[in-house]
Amino acid sequence: MKIVRAKFEGEIFYGELTDEGIIRYEGSPLVVWEPTEEKYSIDEIQLLAPVLPSKVTAVAKNYEKHAVELGVHDYTAPKNPVFFNKPSTSVIGTGESIIYPPIGQHVDHEAELAVVIGKLSKNLTKDNWMDSVLGFTIANDLSERVLQGQDGTFNGNFTRAKSFDTFCPLGPVIQTNFEQNPELGIKCFVNDELKQDGNTKDMIFSVGEILEFVSSIMTLLPGDVVLTGTPEGVSKVQPGDEIKIEIETIGTLINPVK
């Protein structure tokens, strides 16, 4: 199933994306929901961010080649995933504009597989996590590299660099059919030029290992989102650019930069 969150004539609702259009549901897939008789074409509605998380937790440098392109030569993977949080206010949906911050000097796109938590989760294991996950979606972990400390000074701050409003596009759907060890192609285009072309099979820490470690530290709530890292090929974006991210089985996330 592909779950969407949409707006029609001022009303926001969850639904199911099918070949015939969108079936409206009452309620929420995170609590209780059921289908209605109402259906819409994709052109009638506005797709919103598929979920409103209490927090977005993101793993850093989970692809070896991405770590190298950021200047970490002879990269040795840490014992555990290194992660940071992005605020809920950074989340936007497909089609919405990424706002380039006034103090921005070097903003990069980062295409990522995102995991949407489906139930209250604590102390998951790398083998039992699937029952706690609603599904997968696409994320763009936008990052201001100078503020992050990638300018050679190493005086940066991940939270500041990655927490601007609009710096976490999500969508367009939540794919509820997924594998324990997904091998999904990830592509990112800027103005239709291919920049990133990777696969989730190359992640250093698997989805299960990430969720096991993160949930041992913090409780994950229904609707929370966990980003799993980005493959190599990140590049600088500017106002006027359009970023398009594709992940197999999920769809395409498109956002202009303004």
Backbone as a ProteinNet text record, in pm:
[ID]
protein_1_A
[PRIMARY]
MKIVRAKFEGEIFYGELTDEGIIRYEGSPLVVWEPTEEKYSIDEIQLLAPVLPSKVTAVAKNYEKHAVELGVHDYTAPKNPVFFNKPSTSVIGTGESIIYPPIGQHVDHEAELAVVIGKLSKNLTKDNWMDSVLGFTIANDLSERVLQGQDGTFNGNFTRAKSFDTFCPLGPVIQTNFEQNPELGIKCFVNDELKQDGNTKDMIFSVGEILEFVSSIMTLLPGDVVLTGTPEGVSKVQPGDEIKIEIETIGTLINPVK
[TERTIARY]
83.8	0	87.2	41.7	107	14.4	56.9	-22.3	15.8	-85.4	-61.2	-132.4	-83.6	-151.5	-178.9	-304.6	-344.3	-439.2	-455.7	-549.3	-643.1	-773.3	-873.7	-974	-985.3	-1076.9	-1062.1	-937.7	-908.2	-907.8	-951.1	-953.5	-830.5	-769.7	-652.4	-692.4	-645.7	-682.7	-573.3	-579	-493.4	-569.5	-494.7	-557.8	-462.8	-513.1	-433.8	-421.7	-298.1	-274.2	-286.2	-376.8	-396.4	-380.3	-388.3	-378.8	-495.1	-608.1	-726.5	-734.2	-643.4	-646.6	-626.4	-682.2	-663.1	-795	-793.4	-908.6	-893.4	-994	-989	-1021.1	-945.5	-970.3	-1009.1	-1084.8	-1113.1	-1020.4	-966.1	-873.6	-729.6	-643.1	-499.2	-441.2	-347.9	-283.2	-197	-171.2	-93.1	-179.6	-312.4	-404.1	-506.6	-617.7	-721.4	-772	-790.2	-846.2	-925	-1014.3	-1094.3	-1129.1	-1143.1	-1168.9	-1309.4	-1324.6	-1455.5	-1487.5	-1598.7	-1636.8	-1580.1	-1515	-1465.8	-1334	-1326.4	-1204.8	-1171.2	-1041.2	-995.2	-888.5	-880.9	-767.4	-648.9	-529.4	-409.3	-404.6	-470.3	-469.4	-563.6	-656.6	-754.6	-702.8	-600.2	-557.3	-414.9	-377.6	-239.5	-176.8	-68.8	2.5	82.8	69.3	142.4	252.9	336.4	431	351.1	392	308.4	291.1	368.1	357.3	410.3	362.9	413.5	484.1	614.7	686.6	709	722.2	764	912.6	986.5	1129.6	1173	1278.5	1343.6	1485.2	1518.1	1651.5	1727.1	1847.5	1921.2	2060	2100.2	2231.3	2330.8	2448.6	2552.6	2650.9	2695.7	2804	2779.9	2663.7	2630.5	2662.1	2724.3	2777	2924.6	3011.3	3155.6	3198.7	3149.9	3193.7	3146.4	3031.9	2987.6	3079.6	3123.1	3216.5	3345.8	3391.6	3515.8	3498.1	3382	3362.9	3351.5	3321.7	3318.5	3455.6	3555.5	3691.6	3741.7	3664.5	3707.7	3783.6	3913.2	3993.6	4027.2	4047.7	4073.8	3965.1	3839.8	3726.1	3713.6	3701	3675.1	3539.3	3450.1	3314.6	3317.5	3236.8	3230.7	3165.3	3179.9	3120.1	2968.5	2912.3	2767.9	2734.8	2611	2572.3	2587.7	2633.5	2639.8	2516.8	2437.9	2312.9	2290.4	2196.3	2156.5	2006.7	1944.2	1800.6	1773.7	1670.9	1618.9	1480.7	1442.3	1312.9	1196.4	1080	959.9	931.2	975.7	950.1	1034	1126	1203.3	1131.1	1020.6	951.4	857.5	867.9	773.4	740.7	642.3	602.1	654.1	623.5	662.7	593.2	664.4	609.3	627.6	651.6	672.9	815	833.6	961.9	1057.9	1181.8	1292.4	1338.1	1339	1377.1	1526	1600.7	1745	1766.6	1838.3	1850.4	1933.4	1897.6	1971.3	2120.3	2156.1	2298	2363.1	2289.6	2343.1	2455.5	2559.7	2671.3	2690.9	2665.5	2685.3	2585	2473.5	2368.6	2373.9	2382.9	2385.2	2254	2215.8	2107.4	2164.6	2081	2119.2	1996.8	1995.9	1884.8	1895.8	1785.3	1792.3	1664.6	1681.7	1569.1	1528.5	1398.8	1348.3	1253.6	1263.3	1181.1	1076.6	949.2	840.7	797.5	809.2	773.6	621.9	571.6	427.3	368.8	452.1	401.3	509	466.3	559.9	668.9	794.5	903.8	1021.4	1063.5	1178.6	1251.7	1383.5	1468.1	1431.6	1417.6	1400.5	1530.4	1522.4	1642.5	1652.7	1769.8	1791.6	1710.1	1648.7	1569.3	1418.5	1374.5	1229.3	1169.5	1241.5	1199.6	1083.9	1061.6	966.6	824.1	784.8	648.9	625.2	731.9	719	725.3	743.3	759.3	635.8	583.2	469.5	513.4	629.6	677.4	795.9	830.4	942.1	891	965.9	940.5	1074.6	1070.3	1191.2	1216.7	1343.9	1381.1	1494.6	1500.6	1612.4	1667.6	1783.4	1845.6	1934.2	1872.5	1948.8	2044.5	2163.2	2269.5	2347.2	2364.9	2448.1	2590.8	2679.6	2810.4	2903.2	2896.6	2984.3	2946.5	2817.2	2771.4	2797.6	2798.7	2824.5	2971.3	3059.3	3201.6	3278.8	3222.1	3290.6	3375.7	3404.1	3484.9	3631	3666.1	3803.4	3826.5	3729.4	3747.3	3707.8	3615.5	3563.8	3503.8	3450.2	3383.6	3232.6	3184.1	3043.7	2953.2	2826.5	2724.4	2620.3	2607.4	2514.3	2371.8	2330.2	2191.8	2160.7	2248.4	2225.6	2226.3	2315.6	2332	2217.3	2146.3	2047.8	1904.9	1884.1	1753.9	1672.4	1717.6	1638.8	1499.9	1402.2	1269.2	1282.5	1208.1	1202.7	1321.9	1412	1532.5	1513.2	1386.6	1362.6	1238	1243.8	1132.1	1112.3	986.8	950.2	839.1	839	726.7	771.8	684.6	546.6	448.7	492	404.3	481.7	408.4	468.5	440.9	546.8	534.5	535.3	423.5	413.1	463.7	497.6	556.5	707.7	779.6	925.1	992.7	1123	1203	1287.4	1329.5	1412.5	1549.1	1600.9	1728.9	1707.9	1652.8	1614.3	1734.9	1715.8	1813.9	1741.7	1736.6	1658.9	1751	1732.4	1808.7	1764.7	1861.8	1836.6	1901.8	1823	1876.5	1832.6	1922.1	1889.4	1932.6	1840.4	1866.3	1852.9	1942.3	1929.2	1913.8	1798.8	1767.7	1784.6	1735.9	1737.3	1876.7	1978.5	2113	2135	2169.2	2188	2308.8	2285.9	2392.8	2425.7	2322.7	2343.2	2279.6	2351	2302.2	2356.8	2282.3	2329.9	2226.3	2255.5	2165.1	2174.5	2061.1	2058.2	2138	2169.6	2248.4	2389.8	2431.1	2565.8	2571.9	2461.7	2464.5	2560.4	2634.5	2725	2644.4	2550.1	2459.2	2323.7	2268.5	2139.1	2026.7	1908.8	1792.1	1772.3	1780.9	1761.6	1864.5	1990.1	2096.3	2077.6	2033.5	2007.7	1895.6	1784.1	1670	1701.7	1780.3	1819.8	1897.9	1994	2077.8	1999.6	1926.9	1854.2	1748.9	1674.2	1567	1620.1	1747.9	1807.6	1833.9	1833.7	1862.8	1736.4	1652.2	1531.1	1410.5	1297.4	1172.4	1128.7	1094.3	1042.9	890.7	828.5	683.3	621.8	494.4	427.3	438.2	484	501.8	642.4	727.4	866.5	933.4	1035	1103.9	1252.4	1309.4	1452.5	1515	1612.5	1683.1	1807.2	1836.2	1936.9	2068.8	2089.1	2214.3	2200.6	2298.6	2293.1	2412.3	2392	2505.7	2586.2	2697	2784.7	2714.7	2771.3	2720	2648.2	2651.7	2584.4	2646.5	2565.2	2615.9	2544.7	2605.5	2556.2	2433	2333.6	2214	2199.2	2122.2	2102.3	1954.8	1909.1	1773	1752.5	1638.1	1608.2	1626	1697.6	1716.6	1592	1579.5	1477.1	1546.9	1511.8	1571.1	1467	1505.3	1414.7	1483.9	1420	1476.9	1383.5	1441.3	1365.4	1420.5	1331.4	1369.2	1274.4	1331.1	1252.4	1139.5	1025.2	900.7	828.5	894.8	832.4	778.4	860.8	814	917.8	869.7	956.7	919.8	1019	1004.7	1065.6	985.2	1031.9	1011.4	1118.4	1109.9	1194.7	1135.4	1215.2	1285.7	1395.7	1470.1	1441.3	1400.1	1369.4	1440.3
-119.5	0	124.3	227.6	356.8	456.5	501.7	592.1	736.4	821.2	963	1044.6	1164.9	1264.9	1381	1423.2	1515.3	1622.4	1726.3	1833.5	1851	1860	1884.5	1985.5	2098.7	2205.2	2239.3	2251.4	2293.2	2181.9	2061.2	1948.8	1860.4	1820.5	1734.3	1594.4	1495.5	1356.3	1261.8	1139.3	1031.8	951.8	891	809.8	707.4	632	530.2	567.1	568.8	595.9	466.3	463.5	347.1	388.3	291.4	321.4	408	402.2	479.1	615.4	643.6	770.2	750.4	840.9	837.4	805.1	701.3	664.2	733.2	810.5	881.8	787.1	801.5	725	820.3	771.1	843.9	792.4	885.1	844.9	854.5	779.7	785.2	644.2	615.9	484.1	461.6	568.5	555.9	519.4	526.5	491	391.5	442.2	359.9	434.7	365.3	429	328.3	380	293.8	368.7	297.1	363.2	419	524.1	580.4	555.4	606.5	592.7	704.9	801.6	917.9	886.6	927.1	907.8	1038	1061.2	1181.6	1144.2	1224.6	1211.2	1284.5	1247.8	1308.9	1458.1	1501.2	1642.8	1727.6	1661.4	1734.7	1775.6	1705.8	1724.5	1777.8	1825.4	1865.1	1761	1700.3	1605.8	1682.1	1642	1702.3	1607.6	1652.6	1560.2	1442.1	1319.3	1203.9	1178.8	1248.6	1231.6	1357.7	1386.6	1498.5	1442	1422.4	1355.6	1446.2	1384.5	1461.6	1493.6	1409.3	1431.6	1352.3	1402.1	1331.9	1300	1172.9	1129.7	1083.2	1134.5	1109.7	1054.2	955.6	892.9	961.8	993.1	1060.3	959.5	986.5	910.6	759.8	717.9	575.4	507.8	581.8	525.5	565.6	468.9	496.9	601.7	592.4	685.9	828.6	842.2	976.8	1034.6	952.4	1000.4	1048.5	975.8	1013.6	1145.2	1163.7	1287	1409.3	1387.8	1498.4	1523.2	1451.5	1477.3	1383.1	1278.3	1182.3	1069.5	1086.9	988.1	871.5	753.9	633.1	614.3	627.8	624.1	488.7	490.9	370.8	386.6	292.5	303.2	297.9	380.5	375.6	245.3	219.3	98.8	104.5	222.5	243.9	358.8	364.6	477.3	610.9	711	847.6	919.9	978.8	1039.2	1175.6	1248	1380	1392.6	1493.8	1515.7	1642.9	1636.6	1754.2	1783	1909.4	1940.7	1912.5	1897.1	1873.4	1991	2110.4	2229.3	2233.8	2140.4	2133.7	2054.5	1988.8	1898	1973.7	1941.4	1987.6	1870.2	1887.9	1782.3	1803.6	1708.8	1721.6	1841.7	1910.6	2029.1	2157.4	2147.9	2268.6	2320.8	2448	2513	2499.7	2465.5	2473.8	2619.2	2679.8	2820.3	2829.6	2886.8	2903.3	3006.4	2969.7	3062.1	3185.1	3300.3	3424.8	3413.8	3335.1	3322	3205.1	3139.1	3023.7	3060.5	2976.2	2993.3	2869.8	2753.8	2629.1	2526.2	2511	2415.6	2296.6	2177.4	2052.8	1977.9	1906.4	1808	1675.8	1594.9	1460.2	1369.9	1285.1	1193.6	1073.6	1040.6	933.8	850.9	724.5	639.5	674.7	698.1	734.9	626.7	599.1	497.7	568.2	534.5	594.9	497.1	538.9	454	445.5	324.2	304	290	261	242.7	282.2	304.2	336.6	230	272.8	176	209.4	111	123.3	-10.4	-3.4	-122.8	-225.4	-176.3	-267.6	-345.5	-454.5	-527.4	-527.9	-559.1	-559.3	-666.2	-756.7	-863.9	-845.6	-759.6	-751.1	-614.5	-530.5	-392.2	-376.6	-472.8	-452.9	-430.8	-495.9	-479.4	-339.9	-266.2	-132.4	-22.1	-59.8	37.8	38.3	158.5	172	154.6	211.1	198.2	288.4	296.3	377.5	497.2	606.9	720.9	777.7	888.9	953.9	1079.7	1108.7	1230.7	1302.4	1433.2	1515.4	1585.7	1541	1598.2	1715.2	1830.3	1947.2	1993.8	2037.7	2069	2191.8	2286.4	2403.6	2368.7	2344.5	2284.8	2376.5	2507.6	2597.6	2594.9	2602.3	2595.2	2458	2355.4	2219.6	2200.3	2286.6	2273.7	2204.7	2198.8	2134	2233	2349.8	2450.6	2446.2	2341	2328.2	2378.1	2449.3	2501.9	2400.3	2309.9	2209.3	2272.7	2392.5	2461.1	2458.8	2365.1	2363.9	2296.3	2298.9	2241.9	2175.2	2042.4	1968.7	2017.9	2038.8	2078.3	2211.3	2308.1	2437.6	2425.5	2347.2	2336.8	2264.8	2181.4	2094.2	2118.9	2222.6	2241	2358	2424.2	2535.2	2487	2575	2543.6	2501.3	2399.2	2342.4	2254.4	2226.1	2149.1	1998.1	1951.9	1806.8	1772.5	1786.2	1738.2	1587.8	1546.2	1403.8	1373.4	1250.2	1209.4	1132	1115.5	1166.7	1074.2	948.3	849.3	773.5	695.6	595.1	459.4	390.6	257.1	154.2	84	-9.9	-149.9	-172.8	-301.2	-284.6	-348.5	-330.7	-457.7	-467.3	-583.1	-553.9	-659.5	-641.9	-583.9	-626.1	-573.3	-517.5	-397.1	-342.4	-315.3	-342.9	-307.5	-218.5	-90.9	5.5	109.2	131.7	234.2	373.2	461.9	601.2	690.8	780.2	875.4	1016.6	1110.8	1251.3	1331.6	1414	1501	1646.8	1731.7	1875.8	1936.6	1997.6	2050.8	1943.3	1821.8	1705.2	1649	1699.1	1641.2	1542.6	1418.7	1315	1347.3	1353.8	1384	1264.9	1197.7	1081.6	959.1	848.5	722.3	609.9	575.7	476.6	370.1	285.3	176.8	151.8	126.7	107	-15.8	-106	-223.7	-184.4	-60.2	-14	58.5	61.9	125	50.1	124.7	61.9	-5.2	68.5	13.6	-9.9	-128.7	-163.6	-88.9	-92.3	-30.5	-87.5	-218.6	-282.2	-239.7	-230.7	-188.1	-43.2	41.4	181.4	191	122.2	130.5	68.7	-36.9	-98	1.1	69.8	162.5	286.8	347.8	470.9	445.3	334.6	306.8	261.5	228	197.8	325.7	439.6	568.8	651.2	657	738.6	658.7	687.6	625.6	688.4	603.5	648.7	645	755	767.7	740.1	702.5	684.6	810.5	793.1	906.6	961.7	923.5	968.1	912.1	982.6	945.4	928.5	821.7	795.1	793.1	882.1	888.6	800	730.6	623.9	660.2	786.7	827	844.9	911.5	943.6	885.1	836.3	789.8	906.5	874.5	978.2	1058.5	1175.7	1258.3	1383.4	1414.4	1535.7	1655.8	1758.4	1875.5	2001	2111.8	2242.5	2282.5	2338.3	2388.6	2537.6	2603.1	2746.6	2778.3	2896.9	2937.5	2930.9	2877.6	2856.5	2713.4	2633.4	2492	2411	2295.5	2197.2	2066.4	2010.4	1883.9	1773.8	1666.1	1552.7	1426.9	1357.5	1234.7	1117.9	1008.7	888.3	771.2	696	570.6	462.2	350.1	238.7	201.2	170.8	126.7	239.2	354.1	461.4	571.2	624.3	730.6	839.4	962.6	1076.7	1195.2	1251.2	1369.5	1487.5	1590.8	1706	1834	1915	2043.2	2149.4	2266.2	2378.6	2448.1	2515.8	2593.5	2740.3	2812.1	2954.7	3036.2
0	0	0	-72.5	-70.2	-0.3	117.3	199.1	166.4	152.1	129.8	237.4	253.3	335.8	241.7	234.3	127.8	178.7	95.2	124.3	5.4	36.9	-66	-11.2	-77.9	-37.6	110.6	154.1	290.6	393.7	356.5	449.7	428.8	540.1	536.4	579.6	506.5	535.3	486.2	537	487.3	382.3	292.4	190.3	133.8	37.7	-30.8	-177.7	-226.5	-367.7	-445.8	-542.7	-627.5	-773.6	-863	-1006	-1053.3	-981.7	-1019.4	-952.8	-860.1	-788.6	-640.1	-561.6	-416.6	-348.2	-266.1	-184.3	-48.8	-11.5	115.7	231.5	340.4	463.4	574.5	668.4	792	900.7	978.7	1083.4	1036.2	1101.9	1074.8	1073.6	982.9	982.8	1106.1	1182.7	1305.6	1425.2	1406.3	1516.3	1460.8	1412.9	1350.1	1228	1117.6	999.2	918.3	836.2	750.2	622	511	382.9	375	295.1	265.6	118.5	74.8	-65.7	-152.1	-88.9	-162.9	-233.2	-359.5	-438.4	-511.9	-531.3	-598.5	-700.9	-805.4	-895.8	-835	-875.7	-819.6	-849.1	-956.5	-994.3	-908.8	-838	-757.4	-620.6	-573.5	-434.7	-428.9	-311.2	-284.9	-194.4	-239.2	-154.3	-49.5	76	186.6	231.3	322.2	384.2	438.5	410.5	444	592.7	675	819.4	885.5	1007.1	1086.4	1209.3	1201.5	1310.6	1431.3	1548.1	1665.3	1654.8	1582.4	1559.8	1436.5	1374.5	1264.1	1310.6	1315	1356.4	1232.8	1213.8	1089.8	1119.5	1041	1056.2	963.8	1015.8	938.4	880.6	758.1	693.9	700.1	649.7	650.7	517.5	427	302.6	295.2	276.6	282.5	180.7	57.1	-46.2	-17.1	51.8	89.8	195.2	291	392.6	327.9	227.4	158.3	83.5	17.3	-58.9	31.3	159.9	256.5	318.3	269.6	314.9	422.1	453.3	554.6	483.8	462.7	392.3	486.7	427.8	507.1	612.7	566.5	657.9	726	856.9	934.9	1001.5	974.1	1028.4	1180.5	1246.9	1393.3	1440.5	1568.9	1626	1618.8	1639.6	1636.2	1541.5	1493.6	1407.3	1479.1	1404.4	1455.2	1402.4	1493	1447	1510.4	1453.4	1501	1477	1533.7	1516	1436.2	1353.8	1283.8	1342.7	1357.7	1418.6	1324.1	1380.1	1299.2	1207.3	1245.5	1165.4	1037	1021	896.5	788.8	824.5	732.3	638.5	509.5	407.7	316.6	229.4	138.2	-2.7	-89.1	-228.3	-292	-378.9	-444.7	-367.4	-237.1	-157	-175.4	-150.2	-176.6	-59.2	-90.8	3.5	6.4	123.6	136.2	169.7	78.5	98.7	210.1	316.8	431	396	451.5	422.4	452.4	554.1	589.2	516.3	428	357.6	262.5	260.8	168.2	80.1	136.4	62.2	114.2	43.4	81.1	-14.2	42.1	-35.4	-20.6	-124.6	-116.7	-65.4	-0.4	42	28.8	-73.3	-97.4	-3.6	64.8	165.1	171	204.2	241.5	384.1	405.7	537.5	588.9	717.5	782.9	869.1	850.6	927.3	1036.5	1160.9	1274.8	1287.2	1314.4	1319	1457.6	1555.8	1692.3	1793.1	1918.2	2025.1	2029.6	2019.9	2003.5	2094.8	2171.7	2259.9	2260.9	2252.7	2257.5	2149.8	2027.5	1915.3	1893.4	1819.7	1781.3	1629.6	1580.5	1435.3	1364.6	1442.5	1382.6	1399.3	1494.1	1520.4	1487.5	1416.7	1394.5	1297.5	1210.7	1100.4	1149.5	1258.2	1309.9	1367.7	1394.9	1452.9	1348.6	1223.7	1115.6	1027.4	1000.8	910.5	766	731.7	594.7	566.7	438.6	392.3	312.4	318.5	231.5	187.1	112.5	62.5	143.8	168.3	240	168.6	189.7	145.1	268.4	315.5	435.3	393.3	370	325.5	434.9	391.3	486.4	442.1	534.6	508.2	552.6	456	485.9	565.9	542.3	617.4	765.3	792.6	931.7	992.1	907.1	954.8	991.8	935.4	964.3	855.4	734.3	623.8	544.1	602.7	534.6	577.5	653.8	698.9	840	897.6	1032.7	1139.4	1104.3	1197.5	1322.7	1304.5	1415.2	1396.6	1319.9	1283.2	1384.3	1351.2	1436.7	1348.6	1358.4	1273.6	1290	1413.2	1436.7	1369.6	1385.3	1322.8	1170.3	1116.1	971.1	902.4	975.8	914.8	962.5	1042.6	1107	1055.6	950.4	897	855.9	869.3	816.8	670.5	631.6	495.3	461.4	556.3	526.1	538.9	543	543.3	462.4	329.8	247.8	264.2	273.6	284.3	185.4	132.5	47.9	-74.7	-171.7	-171.4	-97.8	-72.7	-10.4	96	175.6	262.9	200	161.5	102.3	215.1	233.1	345.1	311.4	185.6	145.9	138.1	228.9	233.6	282.7	254	290.7	414.9	482.7	601.1	564	451.2	403	262.8	253.4	123.1	33.1	-94.4	-196.2	-297.3	-265.1	-342.8	-405.7	-534	-601.6	-558.9	-536.3	-497.9	-602	-660.7	-757.1	-719.9	-740.6	-718.1	-839.7	-887.8	-1001.8	-957.4	-1005.2	-987.4	-1126.3	-1150.2	-1283.6	-1390.7	-1357.4	-1446.4	-1471.9	-1402.6	-1413.5	-1299	-1333.3	-1232.1	-1145.3	-1014.1	-919.1	-828.9	-779.7	-692	-755.9	-749.7	-806.3	-719.8	-614.3	-518.2	-491.6	-393.5	-357.1	-207.6	-144.9	0.5	44.7	-47.6	-10.4	33.2	0.9	35.2	168.9	244	375.2	467.8	549.3	646.8	757	814.8	915.8	850.2	869.1	810.4	881	821.8	885.3	1025.1	1038.4	1168.4	1270.7	1229.4	1321.4	1364.5	1271.4	1306.5	1409.2	1383.3	1474.7	1610.1	1611.6	1738.4	1823.5	1762.1	1838.1	1881	1787.5	1819.7	1927.1	1915.3	2011.6	2147.5	2155.3	2286.1	2364.5	2294.5	2355.6	2376.2	2274.2	2282.3	2237.3	2295.6	2252.8	2120.9	2026.6	1898	1902.5	1864.1	1870.1	1733.6	1730.6	1601.5	1515.9	1393.6	1304.9	1300.9	1395.7	1390.6	1265.6	1219.6	1096.3	1124.6	1070.1	1084	945.1	922.4	795.1	801.7	691.5	694.4	627	593.3	531.5	381.1	322.5	179.9	106.3	-15.9	-97.1	-152	-216.9	-272	-381.4	-408.3	-516.9	-472.6	-341.5	-295	-365.1	-388.2	-459.4	-413.3	-443.5	-402	-482.1	-413.4	-480.3	-453.7	-542.1	-534.1	-556.5	-514.5	-549.1	-700.3	-739.5	-880.8	-924.7	-845.7	-878.8	-845.2	-909.4	-874.5	-841.4	-725.8	-680.4	-693.8	-760.2	-779.7	-730.3	-635.7	-579	-608.3	-658.8	-689.5	-608.7	-546.7	-482	-530.6	-569.1	-621.5	-526.4	-581.1	-515.1	-442.1	-420.1	-341.9	-431.7	-520	-607.8	-625	-644.1	-673.7	-585.8	-519.3	-433.8	-508.2	-533.1	-611.1	-531.4	-522.5	-450.4	-520.5	-546.4	-595.4	-480.3	-512.4	-412.8	-439	-335.5	-349.7	-243.4
[MASK]
++++++++++++++++++++++++++++++++++++++++++++++++++++++++++++++++++++++++++++++++++++++++++++++++++++++++++++++++++++++++++++++++++++++++++++++++++++++++++++++++++++++++++++++++++++++++++++++++++++++++++++++++++++++++++++++++++++++++++++++++++++++++++++++++++

